[in-house]
C-alpha cells in the first residue's frame, strides 16, 4: 500500500510537474510576439477615425485666413516668410523633421519701371488707346502693395507693331484653318486668341512647327472673356507661357537647380517663347476687337463678347491705318525659391515614402489657388501631429511638401523630384497632390491612377458629405448621386490625371502612383475652364468664405480625402493599390485608342496597322493582375519578407509604365499610359504616344511615314504593358 | 506545528510550481525560433566550401570538349542544338527552371555563292592578285563544313575600287594626322589599317564626324599582323563592325526584338556602317603593302611586317596603275537567336537576383571565346545543382544565362536586358560575366565595380592557386605576387570594366553591380591585344588543352572565382558590397580626370572651369559611405525588415550612378562613372562624359563651347555623386 501510494504520488507529481512545465512552455511560446510587423487592424481603424475626426473646419478657416493676407509670388520676400512660418508650425505640430530646400531657378517678372501694355497706334505712331496697367483692387485690399499686374511670365521682350488677327483658341487646328482655309498669313501680325481649350503656352508649338513663317513677331493676346459670374472686365489671368513638357527649371533640364549646377544660356533654355505674349481683360479685348476688319469667321469661332467677330488682318474702314503695338518689358531672372519638406519617419518601413505635396506660391493672394489646398495640407499635418503625440506612428514614412514656384512651371516640385529622383524611384509608394482644394460648389472631383480607384471609393465611404441637408450621407453617396460614371460603371466618376500641377514630375516622369482630389463645379452647367477669378487679384480669402465654402465643410471633406489617402497608403500592411482596376482601365483605353485609329480603316489596311499586339498585351496584363490579386489572398501576412516582396510588386507597378526614352520629343514625359497630348497640355490622354502619332496623320505630308510612327508607338505600348505584366508575376 | 508545516509545504509547493512554470515559460520563449531569416554562418561557410570543392577540372574539360566539336555561329542550327543541350543538362543538374528565350535580331553573314575578297587589279581591270577566301583549316578539323570565312559582320556591300592609303590604327588622331599633317585626302580611297588600339567598328566615328568628305567609298581593311606565336599568315580575325553604343539589335534599339516589335528599316538602324569593310591575314597584307608608294610615315606608324611602310595613296613605280578592289557581298538578315535562362529560386528573397551570364555563340569552334567561359558556367551550374540536392537553397534567386549572338553586338544579352529591364532595375543585386575564361597563362585578371573589390579579395583567399609548384598558396597570393596594384595599393590589381562583352547592358545601361574574372597573360611582356588566335578558326579545344591549361586547373580557379562570387552574393545575409571601396575609387578617378583637364591650365582659368563641385560631391559621398558602413556594424540582424532596408541601399548604390538621359549622344550608355570613351570602345573610362568633353577640346573649332560642355559634364558628375551619397544616408 505504502509503496503503491508513493508510486501514485510520484506519478501524480510527475504529471503535475510536466503539466506545469508545458503550460509554462506553451504560454511562453505564444506570449512571445511573433512579429511586430503584424498589423493590428483594430488599432489602425481607430487611428484613421481619430485622424479624420481631428480635421476641423475652424482650423482650416484659420490656416487659409493666415496665409492669404498678403501677395506671395514665388521668389518674393513674403513667400519666403510664409515658408518659414509653415516650417515653424509643422515643427510645432510634431513632425519628426522639417527643412527648407532652396533652388535657384529662372523666374520672370514685369519690369517695375516700364509697365507692360497693349496700344492701338494711329498712322503717326501716336497711342490712341492703351490697355489697363493693373486690375482694380478688390475691397479691403486697397492698401496692399506688391500686387503683380496681369502678365505672361517668360514672355519675350519687345514692342512689335502690326495688324491684328483673330485665331479663335489658337490651337494647331485653328491656325491651320486660318492659313489654309481662310488664306490669312499671320507672319508679322499681332494675334489675338480667346481663352480656353488649351494651355496658354502652347502657341509655341505652332511657331516651332511652322519654322520661319512666324518668326518676325507675331504675338498673341490672351483675352479672358469667359462668362464668369464675378470676374470684372478689368480682371485678367496671369500665367506662364512656357512650353516645358516636364523639364522643370528651363535652364537646368533634368537636374536640380543647385548652386553648382550648370545653367544653359537663355537661348538654349527649354520652352522659353521667342515672341511677346500678354493677357488682357475683356474690357480691353472689346476695344481691340470692335473695329476689326476682314472676314466673318465660322460661328464656332465666335466668343461671348458683344462684338461682331472678324478675323482681320487689321481694322476696318476709318481705322484701317491703325495698328496694334505690344509693349512688353518682362525680365527673366534666376531667383531663389524654397520648398518646405516635413517628414514623419515610418516605424517599420522608413524607406517607403507616401507624399502629400502642394504649392504655396500664388500669383497674388492665392485665396483659392493654391492656399485652399495649402490650408488643407496644413490641417492634415496638424491632425497627424496629434496622432503622433498619442503614440501612433505610421508603418511607412510620410513626406509633406509645400512647393514653391508652381506658377512658373511646376518648378519647386520638379526640382525636388530631380534632386531626389533615385530615392523616389526606389522608395515612393504614392504621391497625393494638393493644389486648389475647391473650384466649385457641386461635388467631389478625383483624378488618379487606376490602381487608386478602389482606395478612393473605400475611403470616401468613411467620409461625411459636406453638403447641407446630407447629414448621415457619405461623401461617396453624395458624389455618386451628382457625378455617376454613366457609360463605364455605376460608381462616382474618376478621371485620368492630366497635367498643370505639381504631381507631374512624380507621375509622368517618375511613375509614382498619384492622385488628386478637390471640390468642383457641375461640369454640365458650368462650362468655363477652372473658375472665373482664376489667377486674378480677386482670388481672396473672402471669395472662399462668402461663395465657395462658408462652412468650410467642403474643404474639410477634401482634407479628409487627401489626408485619408495618405494615411491609408502609409499605414496599411498591404498597400491598398488595386491591380485589377489598372487592368480594366488599360482595356478601356486600348479599345478607345483603337477606335480613334479606325476612323481611317483604309489607310490602316494599306499600311498594315494593327492593334492586336496591344490587345494581346492587355490580356496578358489582365491575367497577371488577376493572378496577383489571388495570391494576395493567400499571402502569409506574418512573414515580413513575403509581405514586403508583394508590396514591392504593388509599388513598382506604376513604375513599369515608364519608358526611360520618353515620349517622342519629350524626354521628361515618360509615362506610356498617361500624359498630356502634345496638342493639349492640360488634359490627360491615354496612350499619348499613339494618340499624338494619330493626331499627326491628318497634317502629315507623308502618310506612310506617319503611319509607321503609329505602328512604332503601338509596339512601344504593347511592350510596356507586357513588361508591366511581368512585374506582377511571381518573382522567381 | 502542523499548520506551520502545512504552510511551509504550501510555500514550497508554490515555489516549485512557479519555478517549473517559469522555467517552462523561459524555455518556451527561447525555444521558439526568432526568425528563419537569421543566417547560420557555419552552414553557409560549409556550403561555400562544398560548392567550390565540387567544381572539377575533369568536368570542365568534358564540357569544353563537348561544346567545341562543331562551329556554332549565332543563328545557325548547331548553335540552337547546343542551346537545347545546355537546357537539357541544366535541368538534369537540378535547376528549378530552364527556358529558351528567343529574339529575332539583325545578323550578318557572307553570301555563300559570292565570296568576299580583296583584289589588286591592273589598268585593264584584270585581277592580278586575290586575297584568300578562307583560313587553312587546323589539323583534325578538315572534314568540318560550315566554317564561316573571315569577314566583317554588318559591312556594307559593294565593290569599291581605288588607291590604297595606310592610316596606322585608324584612330581619330591617325586620320587627323594623315589629312592635316601629311595632306592626304582619303575620299574615294581604300584605307588599310593595322589591328589594335581601338574597336574594329570605330572607323564609322571618323566617317560620321567628317561628313561628306568620305562618303564615296573609302574603306578599311583590318589586317591582323599581330606578333602572336601561333596565328598563321592565312589566319584573320572575324568580328562585327557595328557602332552600337549599347543599343542591342540595330533595328529595335531600346526594346526587345520580339515578334510584335516594330523594326526600323536598315537605313534607320543603329550603328550600321555605310562602307564596305573586310579583314585580311598578314600574308595578304604583305601583298597589298609591299608595293605601296607615297611618303614614309613616322616610326610609330610602322607595324611588325617585313615591308617598308608607306602611306600611299596608291602603289609605286611600275605598279602605279594598279588599284585595289574590294568585293563584299555580305548580307544582313533578321534571324532567330536563343538565350538559355536557368534559375534557382531564392528561399527568403526570391525577388533579389544574382546573375551569372556568358555567351554561347562562337565565330567558329569557340575553343577559347566563349566556350572556355561557357564550360565554366556549366560546371558552376552542376556544382550548384549538387548543393541543391543536399538541401541547400540560396537566400536570393540565382539566374544563369547562356547568351546568343554576343559576337554580333552583344545582342542576346542586350535584348534580354531590354525585355526584363524593369525587373532587373528593381531586383538585380549583381551581374557576373562569363566570356572567355582564359586569354593567357600568367595570372588572374579581374575587372569589376569598386563595391565588389573586397568580396573578390576575400573570395580569392579561399581559392587555391592553379599554378604548378604553388600548392598551399592561395589564388590571392599567387595573383598578388604577379600583378600588384603598385601605385595605388598593395593588393592584386583590379581594373575598371570596359566594354565588348555581355555585362554591358547590365552595368552601363542598367547600373547593376558587375564584374568579370579570367586567366590572363603577362601584360608587361605580352603586348598583343587579346590572344593571337582570337576570332580565328584556330580557336579550338586543342589550343586550350595543349597550351593554355593542360591540367584545367586555371579554368577551375576561374570557375571558383565566378561561381564563388555568385554564391556569396546570393547567400550572404548582408550583401557583400563595400561602399568605402566605391568612395576610394571615386576619389582616385576625380583626381585623375581633374589632372587631365589641368593640361590646359590657361583655358581652364579663362573659361572658369573648376572641379571643386565634383571634389565636394566625392567628399560628401565618402562621408555617407563611411557612416553607412558604421551603421551596418550595429544593425539588428534579427530584424528582417531592417536587414532588407540596408541591403536595398547596397543594391541600389550602383543604380544611383545611372543618368536616365544617357551620356551625350549615347542614350544607352547611362553610367556616369564608368563607360567606354566615344574614342575607344573597349577600354573603360572613368567619368566618361567629362573625359569625352576634354578629348573634344583639342579638335574643337570653338573652344569656349567645348569648355562649356566640360563644365556641364562636371556638373552632371557632381550631381550624380551627390545623389548616390543620398541613397546611403538613413532613409528617413
HADDOCK unambig.tbl for C-alpha pairs under 7 A between the chains (distance, minus, plus):
assign (segid A and resid 17 and name CA) (segid B and resid 20 and name CA) 6.78 0.50 0.50
assign (segid A and resid 20 and name CA) (segid B and resid 17 and name CA) 6.77 0.50 0.50
assign (segid A and resid 20 and name CA) (segid B and resid 20 and name CA) 6.22 0.50 0.50
assign (segid A and resid 20 and name CA) (segid B and resid 21 and name CA) 5.36 0.50 0.50
assign (segid A and resid 21 and name CA) (segid B and resid 20 and name CA) 5.35 0.50 0.50
assign (segid A and resid 21 and name CA) (segid B and resid 21 and name CA) 5.05 0.50 0.50
assign (segid A and resid 21 and name CA) (segid B and resid 24 and name CA) 4.48 0.50 0.50
assign (segid A and resid 22 and name CA) (segid B and resid 24 and name CA) 6.17 0.50 0.50
assign (segid A and resid 23 and name CA) (segid B and resid 21 and name CA) 6.99 0.50 0.50
assign (segid A and resid 24 and name CA) (segid B and resid 21 and name CA) 4.46 0.50 0.50
assign (segid A and resid 24 and name CA) (segid B and resid 22 and name CA) 6.14 0.50 0.50
assign (segid A and resid 24 and name CA) (segid B and resid 24 and name CA) 4.46 0.50 0.50
assign (segid A and resid 24 and name CA) (segid B and resid 25 and name CA) 4.20 0.50 0.50
assign (segid A and resid 25 and name CA) (segid B and resid 24 and name CA) 4.23 0.50 0.50
assign (segid A and resid 25 and name CA) (segid B and resid 25 and name CA) 4.34 0.50 0.50
assign (segid A and resid 25 and name CA) (segid B and resid 27 and name CA) 6.31 0.50 0.50
assign (segid A and resid 25 and name CA) (segid B and resid 28 and name CA) 4.11 0.50 0.50
assign (segid A and resid 26 and name CA) (segid B and resid 28 and name CA) 6.31 0.50 0.50
assign (segid A and resid 27 and name CA) (segid B and resid 25 and name CA) 6.30 0.50 0.50
assign (segid A and resid 28 and name CA) (segid B and resid 25 and name CA) 4.12 0.50 0.50
assign (segid A and resid 28 and name CA) (segid B and resid 26 and name CA) 6.30 0.50 0.50
assign (segid A and resid 28 and name CA) (segid B and resid 28 and name CA) 4.89 0.50 0.50
assign (segid A and resid 28 and name CA) (segid B and resid 29 and name CA) 4.74 0.50 0.50
assign (segid A and resid 29 and name CA) (segid B and resid 28 and name CA) 4.78 0.50 0.50
assign (segid A and resid 29 and name CA) (segid B and resid 29 and name CA) 4.95 0.50 0.50
assign (segid A and resid 29 and name CA) (segid B and resid 32 and name CA) 6.21 0.50 0.50
assign (segid A and resid 32 and name CA) (segid B and resid 29 and name CA) 6.19 0.50 0.50
assign (segid A and resid 260 and name CA) (segid B and resid 613 and name CA) 6.27 0.50 0.50
assign (segid A and resid 260 and name CA) (segid B and resid 715 and name CA) 6.72 0.50 0.50
assign (segid A and resid 261 and name CA) (segid B and resid 715 and name CA) 5.43 0.50 0.50
assign (segid A and resid 262 and name CA) (segid B and resid 711 and name CA) 6.81 0.50 0.50
assign (segid A and resid 262 and name CA) (segid B and resid 712 and name CA) 5.26 0.50 0.50
assign (segid A and resid 262 and name CA) (segid B and resid 715 and name CA) 5.65 0.50 0.50
assign (segid A and resid 345 and name CA) (segid B and resid 732 and name CA) 5.49 0.50 0.50
assign (segid A and resid 350 and name CA) (segid B and resid 731 and name CA) 6.05 0.50 0.50
assign (segid A and resid 350 and name CA) (segid B and resid 732 and name CA) 5.64 0.50 0.50
assign (segid A and resid 351 and name CA) (segid B and resid 645 and name CA) 6.75 0.50 0.50
assign (segid A and resid 351 and name CA) (segid B and resid 731 and name CA) 5.01 0.50 0.50
assign (segid A and resid 351 and name CA) (segid B and resid 732 and name CA) 6.63 0.50 0.50
assign (segid A and resid 397 and name CA) (segid B and resid 732 and name CA) 6.90 0.50 0.50
assign (segid A and resid 422 and name CA) (segid B and resid 656 and name CA) 6.15 0.50 0.50
assign (segid A and resid 423 and name CA) (segid B and resid 727 and name CA) 6.30 0.50 0.50
assign (segid A and resid 613 and name CA) (segid B and resid 260 and name CA) 6.26 0.50 0.50
assign (segid A and resid 640 and name CA) (segid B and resid 641 and name CA) 6.84 0.50 0.50
assign (segid A and resid 641 and name CA) (segid B and resid 640 and name CA) 6.83 0.50 0.50
assign (segid A and resid 645 and name CA) (segid B and resid 351 and name CA) 6.77 0.50 0.50
assign (segid A and resid 656 and name CA) (segid B and resid 422 and name CA) 6.15 0.50 0.50
assign (segid A and resid 660 and name CA) (segid B and resid 660 and name CA) 6.29 0.50 0.50
assign (segid A and resid 711 and name CA) (segid B and resid 262 and name CA) 6.81 0.50 0.50
assign (segid A and resid 712 and name CA) (segid B and resid 262 and name CA) 5.26 0.50 0.50
assign (segid A and resid 715 and name CA) (segid B and resid 260 and name CA) 6.72 0.50 0.50
assign (segid A and resid 715 and name CA) (segid B and resid 261 and name CA) 5.43 0.50 0.50
assign (segid A and resid 715 and name CA) (segid B and resid 262 and name CA) 5.64 0.50 0.50
assign (segid A and resid 727 and name CA) (segid B and resid 423 and name CA) 6.31 0.50 0.50
assign (segid A and resid 731 and name CA) (segid B and resid 350 and name CA) 6.05 0.50 0.50
assign (segid A and resid 731 and name CA) (segid B and resid 351 and name CA) 5.01 0.50 0.50
assign (segid A and resid 732 and name CA) (segid B and resid 345 and name CA) 5.49 0.50 0.50
assign (segid A and resid 732 and name CA) (segid B and resid 350 and name CA) 5.63 0.50 0.50
assign (segid A and resid 732 and name CA) (segid B and resid 351 and name CA) 6.62 0.50 0.50
assign (segid A and resid 732 and name CA) (segid B and resid 397 and name CA) 6.90 0.50 0.50
